């Protein structure tokens, strides 16, 4: 039986890097799920790789077809942006396991859709001061930095990933990302143990 390992964390916690490294190293038999979004493509992104970029008309079509697993709308300073997961044939839990980056609410909806036993949470945590410095450094690399949106996202994360919400969702395994390589190793060992029917300490 395949599983979906949902990587979660506040913005600039390192979850994207951890995800990319685990997938690139190929030590685990995991497939990718490409999410959908209506936000504009960013510099360095490739359509169909990081996201499937679409417009509102396509969103409504997918909703009408009852193919949307979970959907989140963010009221950004640039207007509403939607991020969502679609049951479009990418996910076959009879044949594969997957690694996927989601929000806490996204994890809960995916778990409700596919079943508790098939969806495993992996929460990445970084001290807020360090996280803010990382967010600023990353935004400075963009051709057109979006500092207002960065600040909105940073503040929203405090509420979205509150300790109470994490406990309510049953997320009890936290990976402190103090040193990237160690965190990648810990997450890899944890998933490997889960795939083989046991959990690493």
Buried (B, 14 or more C-beta within 10 A) or exposed (E): EBBBBBBBBBBBBBBBBBBEBBBEEEBBEBBEBBBBBBBEEEEEEEEEEBBBBBEEEBBEEBEEEEBBBBBBEBEBEEEEBBBBBBBBEBBEBEEBBBBBBBBBBBBBBBBEBBEEEBBBBBBBBBEBEBBBEBBBEBBEEEEEEBEEBBBBBBEBBEEBBEEEBBEEBEBEEEBEBEEEEEBBEBBBBBBBEBBEEEEBE
